[in-house]
Amino acid sequence: MKKQGKSVVIQAISSVAQSPAEGEIWWISLDPTKGHEQNGWRPIVVVSPGNFNDAAGRLIAVPCTTKAAPPGTHRAQLQVQLAETPEPTYAMPDQVRVLDWKEHKAQFRGQRATSAELDAIRERLKVLQGIQ
C-alpha cells in the first residue's frame, strides 16, 4: 500500500518536471538583469523546440508584459498580444533570452500561445535578426 502512495507522488513530481515545449507560456524569474532588460517573476513564451529544451536544460524564450506599448511606437509594432492569459499580456520579441529553466525554477501553468501568435513572434524575431 505504501509503495502505491510513493509511486503516485513520484508521478506527480515527474509531471511537474516536464520540459518546456515551444509555444508554451511558462513563469520564470528573469533576475538578475541590467539596464532596460525585463526583470522579475513573469510569463515567457517558449520559442525553442522541446527536444532542445530537454537536452540542454535551457530554453529560448520571449518575456511578456502586461503593459501595452504606446500606439504607433516601435515597441508597439514588435509586441504580440496573447489571447490565453488571465489578463492582457504582450510578448516582447525584442527581449529574447536564453534561460536555464531548471535553475530559474520555471513553472508551467497550462497556457499556450496560439499558432498565429507563435508565428507572429517568430516573424518579429526574424526581422530583429535581419533574416528575411
C-alpha positions in Angstrom: 0.0 0.0 0.0 2.8 2.4 0.9 4.6 1.7 -2.4 1.5 2.7 -4.4 1.4 6.1 -2.5 5.1 6.7 -3.3 4.5 5.9 -7.0 1.7 8.5 -7.1 4.0 11.1 -5.5 6.8 10.3 -8.0 4.4 10.6 -10.9 3.2 13.9 -9.7 6.8 15.2 -9.4 7.7 13.9 -12.8 4.8 15.7 -14.5 5.8 19.0 -12.8 9.4 18.5 -14.0 8.3 18.3 -17.7 10.5 20.0 -20.3 9.1 23.2 -21.8 7.7 22.9 -25.3 7.6 25.6 -28.0 4.6 27.8 -27.7 4.0 27.1 -24.0 3.8 30.0 -21.6 5.9 29.5 -18.5 6.5 31.6 -15.5 10.1 32.3 -14.5 12.4 34.8 -12.7 14.4 36.8 -15.2 16.7 38.2 -12.4 19.4 39.3 -12.5 19.2 41.9 -15.2 20.8 45.1 -16.3 19.6 48.3 -17.9 16.3 48.1 -19.7 16.0 44.3 -19.7 12.7 42.8 -18.4 13.1 41.5 -14.8 11.2 39.8 -12.1 8.9 36.9 -12.0 6.8 36.9 -15.2 5.5 34.8 -18.1 7.6 33.9 -21.1 6.7 32.3 -24.4 9.0 29.4 -25.2 10.2 29.6 -28.8 12.8 26.8 -28.9 11.8 23.2 -29.6 11.1 20.8 -26.7 13.9 18.4 -27.6 16.5 21.2 -27.4 15.0 22.4 -24.0 15.1 18.9 -22.6 18.6 18.0 -23.8 20.2 21.4 -23.0 18.3 22.3 -19.8 17.9 25.7 -21.4 15.3 27.3 -23.5 15.0 30.3 -25.8 12.1 32.5 -24.8 10.4 35.8 -25.2 9.4 37.6 -22.0 6.0 39.1 -21.6 4.5 42.2 -20.0 1.0 43.3 -19.1 1.8 46.9 -20.3 0.9 47.6 -23.9 3.4 49.9 -25.6 2.1 53.3 -26.7 0.4 53.0 -30.1 2.5 53.9 -33.1 5.8 53.3 -31.4 8.5 50.8 -32.5 7.8 48.8 -29.3 4.1 48.5 -30.1 4.9 47.1 -33.6 7.0 44.4 -32.0 4.6 43.3 -29.3 2.3 40.3 -29.8 -0.8 40.2 -27.7 -1.5 36.7 -26.2 -5.1 35.5 -26.0 -4.9 32.7 -23.5 -3.8 34.6 -20.5 -5.9 35.8 -17.5 -5.1 39.4 -18.1 -3.9 41.3 -21.2 -0.4 40.1 -21.9 2.1 41.0 -24.6 5.1 39.0 -25.8 8.2 41.2 -26.4 10.4 39.6 -29.1 13.0 42.3 -28.8 13.8 41.0 -25.3 14.5 37.4 -26.4 16.5 35.4 -23.8 18.3 32.1 -23.3 17.5 30.7 -19.8 18.3 27.7 -17.7 14.8 26.8 -16.9 15.7 24.3 -14.2 17.9 26.8 -12.2 15.3 29.6 -12.6 12.6 27.2 -11.3 10.3 27.8 -14.2 6.6 26.8 -13.8 4.1 25.8 -16.4 0.5 26.8 -15.7 -1.2 25.2 -18.7 -1.3 28.2 -21.0 0.0 28.3 -24.6 0.4 30.9 -27.3 -1.8 30.1 -30.4 -0.2 29.0 -33.6 -0.9 32.5 -35.1 0.7 34.2 -32.0 3.8 32.0 -32.2 4.1 32.6 -35.9 3.9 36.4 -35.3 6.6 36.2 -32.6 8.9 34.2 -34.9 8.3 36.7 -37.8 9.4 39.6 -35.5 12.4 37.6 -34.3 13.4 37.1 -38.0 13.1 40.8 -38.6 15.2 41.7 -35.5 17.9 39.3 -36.7 17.9 40.5 -40.2 16.6 37.2 -41.6 14.1 37.6 -44.4 
